[in-house]
Amino acid sequence: MSFQTDVPGSANVSQAITQKFSADADDLSLQPLGPGFIYKFDGQTYYSPNCYRPGIELPPPLTSPYEGVIHSDNVYTDWLMPSWWTKAHGYLAFIPLFPDLRSPAFDALLSRPNVVCDQQGALTPEGPIWQRWKDLQAKMIQALNLLTFPFGTPIVRPPYPCARIESQAYRGSKKRAEMNPDLDGANRWFFVWFGCISYAIAVSLQMAEVAKNRGLRRRIPGWMDTLLKPYHDKITREREQAEVERRLPPGYASARPAEEDLVLDPSFVSELANSALARLDRTTERVGTFVKIPEDESVETVSIDWLCKNGVAVWYPWGEREKEIAQRYPFFQRYAPHPEATQVTPVMSQPPCDPPTNPSTNLPGRYPRRQEPEAAERTWEDWFRKRAQIEIELRKKETPEAAQKRENRERCPPRDRKKTSFYVWDKNTEGIFRRRKADDDDLDDLFGTDGKFGRKQARYSGVFNEWDLCDYFGPPDDSQILALAEDEADYMGTSVEQELVKWRTYYGVDVVDEQADSIVAISGDPHMVDPVEDKAIPLDSPTPAQSSRAPQPHALDMERLAAFRESASAREIPELVYTQFGFLGSLPLHTPSDRKPSTDKPPPGAGLTVKILGVAEHASSDASYWRTPAGQEIVAFIHSLGQGSLPRDSCDLFKDSRMPVTSLPRFKLLRRSTVPTEVQVTEWDNVSGRKTVIKVREEDAFWFASDYGQSWRLGCTSAPIALMISRLDASISDPISLAFLLVGQGVRFNTWAERIHPPRHHLSPSGSKHLASLRHESHRFSGEDWSKYLRHRRILLSSSAGRAALLRGGIIWRLALEDVSVSEALSGPSSEAFKKAGIVRHNGQGGYLVDDDLDFDELDAIVGHYDLYLGVDGYGQVGRVSWFPPYDLWEELHGFHGWDTNAENEYRKRLEEIHSNYEPLSRSEWRKRLRQASTHRRLLSTIVHKSRETIISSEQGGL
């Protein structure tokens, strides 16, 4: 195996990342290190300002700064423990411990390539997965070349992952047993290369920081410019070549340019930006490194602050030597252990335990048993308990028809992905079991011999009409274990009986279950087992044509949308206008004369009324309903709102109206707080691009003081929505049922959790740096771009962002329905809301209200936003396009309405349009499509202003 060593690092790079001995007056990069963690190794104190890791071990001392060379016989696990920092192998500290491989750029690493036997009898990997491994290797080598060359970054490259396999000769039966472990090892060596790329990006960003201090500004990160420049040059040459050929006389052909090196396309560069490779912050846990405080400025070592800024765990000794250095160089006093530092007790390695024996069986003790998750790791148990409580409340509100549908589903759970939804519990990038939307691979041959999950590994909820799947819910089915044994016996040359005993021991299946495998059906009780015969469950697998389309939304949510469309018929329009705008109408209501047309033509303004209410499908502007007295009264009411005035006799926002909103029982539980709050504000300029800043301004928070034992309070940040909730059916009293109703209608609301102390919440003007989607302005979009967008959206929504998207309402809510269960919205704020991914408001009593929220970049990513760059120097103009309407334009048009039939029709038309041409639309085109009449704008402004005024001026409800 050969190794290439790049040119030693230049002094500029060394100075950029080298430990400082004093703070510059204008250096804003130094952040407070805060309380850290104290470790004891061999009686000596070591301190880490940023990492708690009890299992850490002290690496052996370095006798030379050139130690640490990676050899081809090293295994990946050799680098999972931090080592001492060396200039040539600094990238080892940047290796991510839990890389997320779900993005299209890296998802090939989730699969093992096929192995075939060639004509010479040698085993070799081949097929599309192996080819994608090799393509990824080539791209990463090229990316590292481009990133390290401009600065001469010092780095000794690790072995190429695929070359480790191609250099071996696998022959004979023994080699069959060696190749799969070697393939797994090659897969892990990609993670070492991830560390190389992260290190090179971090150096490039630091050099860009130096350039920024000199007055140079970029909107696209410099490292992305570096990777995109060859692509830009290629496009330029192709255009020049096309122009030359256009000018040649007929019959002449110009000389073709020589074949070029690999060119990285913008799609791959965006994948890097969105991955853990470029996520240089605390959200990505990395291996880390040990460093020593330098004696003086003649000793060059890496900057502790630079490592901390990039989210790299760092440990360093702190004893008498370091205290003496801190006396000579006061700057180093900032690295002294914090008075409130936490003492870390190392995890002692335990001797291996004998496997548990069962006297009722004769299973050999030499076979291992899989390690089951500890009680603290089984996060699904608490989640199921909470959902069971929610289901009990929802079942109390079921109509007889809804109860019958649920019971039918529970008797025969659907498996068609168009009729139900599937979720998988597995470990996320942080090693924690989390619930995510199932991928196509998860559902291939579901409950079949070759499927990932058996019937004992599945739980079904009839209330929410969704499945939960997990390896640790139970063992695989007997037929699946038999298939594993047969495959292993064929592979290893052993007997099926021997392998069957091994696999049954591994899964803890002590005796053969003669009964049919069962599916766990959850309905109210998370531990209720409802055996269902296999033959009673219809196998409804989608056809290839169906599965290639956009993912279907949650089946229960579509039932709710259908119910909402049904309720928007002409009979229910007065109730709809009352809930949204406070329309009371005249007495008596719903008399026969109200439904009888009194004119031949609909009144002027009926068309605008239909559009504002979103009921065109059931009550078009020329429908007979608008010619009735009741319809004409509603048109006149909407017209009055559009003129900026409120009719006192038919609007409940006035105290002297027939039924003022302030007299409603739920309104009396409404609470409000308005205090100056830090908020993220974005501005856009076609030349300068988008700029996000943090501003302090007055912000409202509303919540209802009803307490039914839930851990949160129903509320919102909009006065019209607060009044809308007040007007909802008075027979619905518990907040969970109200939240269920709101999330079914796409209304924006919050589930506030109250806290005495402010959460660890930091607004950043940069937003989420890792959701960028860049394309060159010459890029022609295709189905591949659409498919990648769906994958990225699903990955994003599998986090706490999915719950926040459901609460957001509108177009963001509708897109989230494709990947997130509505039950997520009813469980209260996630743990991320209390860290850095939530919305925070004051409750006016010294405490805080917290809930999940989305930043601007996450909102853009959900609608499929792309930046189209016109140059490669980071300074040129940037255009922007998106698959779906920008969230701000949509919210300007629809305001606080939630989702309606018009919006659903437009959404489905847009899906058909996408599948016909795969073209995202520019922001200017979306603005044309979502153009709002001035009357509509005045109506929304009037309702917002008057609703807030009504709440503030009210003397009821404790406001």
Residue, then its C-alpha position, 0 to 999 in steps of 0.5 A: m500500500s502506498f501513501q501520499t504526503d502533501v506538501p508540508g503546511s505553509a506558515n499561513v496555515s500554521q498561524a491560522i490554527t496555532q495556539k495563541f499566547s495573547a488575545d487580539a483586541d479585535d478577535l471576536s472568535l474567542q468564546p467563553l469556555g464555560p464549565g468543563f470536565i475534570y479527568k484523572f489519569d495515572g494520578q494526573t489531572y486532565y481537563s476538557p472544556n467541551c466533552y463528557r466521555p467517561g469511557i475515555e482512555l489516556p493515549p500512550p505518549l509521543t516520542s516524536p511529532y512524526e508518530g501516528v502514521i496510519h498503516s494499512d493493517n490498522v483497523y478503524t477502531d484504532w482511531l475511535m479513541p483520541s490520540w495526541w495531536t500531530k500536524a500530519h494526522g490532525y484529521l484523526a480528531f475530526i472523525p465523526l463518531f456517529p456519521d449520518l449516512r442517510s443522505p444520497a451522497f453517502d447512503a451507499l455505505l448503508s449497504r454491503p456490495n455483492v460478492v461474485c466469483d470470477q473465472q479464475g475462482a477469485l472472489t470480488p465485489e461488484g454491482p451498483i453498490w460497489q461502484r458507488w463506493k468507488d465513486l464516493q472514494a474518487k470524489m472524496i480524494q478529489a475534494l481533499n486535493l482541492l481543499t488542501f492544495p491552495f493552503g498547503t494543508p499538512i496532512v498524511r492521507p489514510p489508505y483508500p477504502c476500496a483499494r484495501i479490498e482490490s489489493q487482496a486476492y480472495r480465494g478458497s472457502k476460507k477467504r469467503a469468511e474473510m471478505n465480508p469483515d474486510l468489506d465492513g472494515a473498508n466501509r469504516w475507513f470511509f469515516v476516517w476520510f470523513g475526518c480528513i474532509s472535515y479537517a480540510i474544511a475547518v482549515s479553509l474556514q479559518m483561512a476565510e476568517v482571516a480574509k474576512n478580517r482583512g475586509l473580504r466578504r463571501r456569501i458562499p463559503g470559500w471551501m465550497d467555491t474551491l470545490l465548485k470552481p472546476y465545475h464552473d470552468k468546465i461549463t465555461r469551456e463547454r459554452e466556448q466550445a459550442e460557440v466555436e462549433r457554431r461558427l465553423p462552416p458545415g462539414y468541419a469539426s473542431a478538436r475536442p478538449a482532452e479528458e479532464d480530471l473528476v469534476l465535483d458537481p454542485s449537488f455533491v458539494s451541497e451534500l457535503a455542506n449538509s452532512a456531518l463533514a461540514r457540521l463543525d459544531r457541537t451537534t456532531e460528536r467527533v473523536g477529539t484529541f489530546v494536546k499539551i500547553p506549549e512551553d513558549e512561542s517557539v513550540e507550535t501546537v494546535s489552538i485549543d480555541w480553534l478545536c472548541k470552535n469546530g466542535v472537536a473534543v479536546w483534553y489537556p493536562w493541567g498541573e504545576r507545569e501548566k500553572e507556571i506557564a499561565q503565570r508567564y503568559p496570563f492568556f493561558q489562565r482561560y484554560a484553567p479548570h472552571p470552578e464549577a467543572t464536573q468530575v468525570t469518573p472513568v468507566m472501568s472495563q468489566p470482565p466478560c460475563d458468562p451467558p445466562t443459561n436456561p435449564s429448560t433448554n439445551l442451548p450451547g453456551r458458546y453462542p453469543r446472545r445479542q445485547e438488549p438495550e438498557a432500560a434507559e435506552r428504551t426510549w420507545e416505552d415512555w413514548f408509548r405510555k404518553r401516546a396511550q394517554i393521548e389515545i384514551e382522551l381521543r377515543k372519548k371524543e370519537t363518533p360512532e362512525a370513527a370508532q367503527k373504523r378504528e375497530n375495523r382497522e384493529r381487527c385487520p391492520p392495513r399494510d398498504r402504504k397508501k392506507t397507513s403509515f410506518y415508523v422505525w425506531d433505531k439509533n440516530t447519529e447520537g446513539i439514541f433510539r428515535r422514531r423516524k419515517a420508514d424508508d422503502d428499504d425498511l418495508d421491502d417484503l414486510f413480515g416476509t422471509d427477507g423482510k427487515f421486521g417480523r410480526k413480533q417486531a411490529r406494533y400497530s395503533g388503530v387510533f392513529n392508524e400507524w405502525d411502529l417497527c423496531d428490532y428490539f420489540g421482539p425476535p424475528d419470525d421463525s421463518q426469518i430466523l430459518a432463512l438467516a440460518e440457511d444463508e449462513a450455512d451456505y456461506m460458512g459451509t456448516s449445517v442448517e441445524q447448527e446455524l439455526v441453534k446459533w441464531r435462535t440463541y442470539y435472539g433469545v428464542d429458547v423454544v420453538d413457538e408452534q403458534a402463528d407469529s403475532i403483531v402487537a396492536i396498541s390501542g390505549d394500552p401500549h402493552m396490549v397484545d392482539p394476535v392477528e392471523d397472517k392470512a387475515i392481513p391483506l398484502d397490499s404492496p404498492t406497484p413500482a409506478q406508485s412507489s416512484r411517486a411522491p410519498q403519500p401522507h399519513a392515511l388518518d390525516m387524509e381522512r381528516l382532510a376529507a372530513f374538513r372538506e366535507s365540513a366546508s360545504a354550504r351548510e357549514i359555511p356560517e360556522l366556518v366564518y364564525t370560527q375564523f372571523g367571529f361572524l354571528g349573523s342575524l337571528p333567526l339562523h338556518t330558517p328555510s328562507d335562509r336557504k332559498p335563493s332570493t335573487d337570480k345572480p350572486p351578489p358582487g364579492a361572492g368570488l372573493t368570499v369563496k377564495i378567502l374562505g377556501v371553499a370553492e370546491h363545494a360552494s363556487s361563486d355562482a352557487s345558489y347558496w350565495r343568492t340566499p339571504a344567509g349567503q348574501e349576509i356573509v358576502a356583505f360581512i367579508h366585504s366590510l372586513g375587506q374595506g377595513s371596517l367591522p360590522r358591529d351587529s354581526c361580529d363578536l369582537f365587540k362587547d355589545s355584540r349579541m355573543p361577544v368572544t370575550s364572554l366565551p368560557r374558553f376565552k376566560l382561560l386565555r392568558r397573554s404576555t407581550v415583552p421585548t424578545e430576541v427574534q430572527v429576522t431575514e432580509w433579501d437583496n438580489v445582489s447581496g443575497r439573504k442576510t439574517v440578523i437578530k433583533v429585539r422587538e415586542e412579541d406576543a405569546f398566548w396560552f390557555a390556563s386549562d390543565y388536564g394533566q398534560s405537560w404543556r399548555l395549548g397556545c399560539t403567537s397570533a391573536p386571531i388564532a387565539l380567538m379562533i381556539s376560543r370559538l371552537d366547540a365548547s364541548i371539547s374541553d381537554p387541550i389534547s383534543l383541541a390540539f388534535l383538532l388544530v393539527g388536523q386543520g393545518v392551523r399554526f399553534n403551540t404546545w408551551a412548556e413552562r420553565i422557571h429558568p431560561p433554556r440554553h437557547h441561542l439565536s444565531p444570525s446564520g441559521s442552519k448552515h448545513l441545509a444549503s442546496l446549491r446549483h449552477e444557473s445552467h443546471r437542468f433539474s430532473g427527477e434525481d433532484w426531486s428524489k434527493y429533495l424528498r430524501h433531505r426533507r425526510i431526514l430533516l423531519s425525522s428530527s425535532a424539526g418534524r414536530a415543529a413543522l406540524l405546529r407551523g401550519g400551512i404549507i409547511w404542515r402539509l409537506a410535513l404530513e408526508d413524513v411525520s405522524v400527527s401524534e408527534a404534535l400532541s406529546g409536548p416539546s422535544s428535548e431539542a426545544f430546550k437546547k437550541a432548536g426552540i421558540v422562547r417567549h416570556n410568560g409575564q410572570g418571570g418564567y418562560l414558555v418553550d416549544d419546538d420551532l424552525d429557523f429560516d433555513e429549515l423552512d427553506a429546506i422543507v419547501g425545497h429551496y435552491d440557491l442558483y449561483l451565477g459565478v464561482d467566486g462567492y461574490g456574484q448574484v444568486g437566484r433562488v427557486s423552490w419546489f413549493p411556495p416559499y413559506d413567507l409568501w404562502e403565509e402572506l396569502h393565507g394568513f391564519h386560516g390553516w389549510d382549506t380545500n383550495a390549498e389542497n387542490e393547488y398542492r395536488k396540481r403542483l405535484e402533478e406539475i412537478h412530475s411532468n417537468y421536474e422544474p422548481l419555480s423562481r420566487s418571482e413566479w411564486r409571487k405571481r401565483l400567490r398574488q393577493a388582492s388588496t381587499h384580502r390584505r386589508l381583511l387580514s390586517t383588520i382581523v389581526h389588529k382588531s383581535r389583538e385590540t380585543i384581547i388587550s382591552s378586555e377586562q375578563g380572563g385575567l388579561 
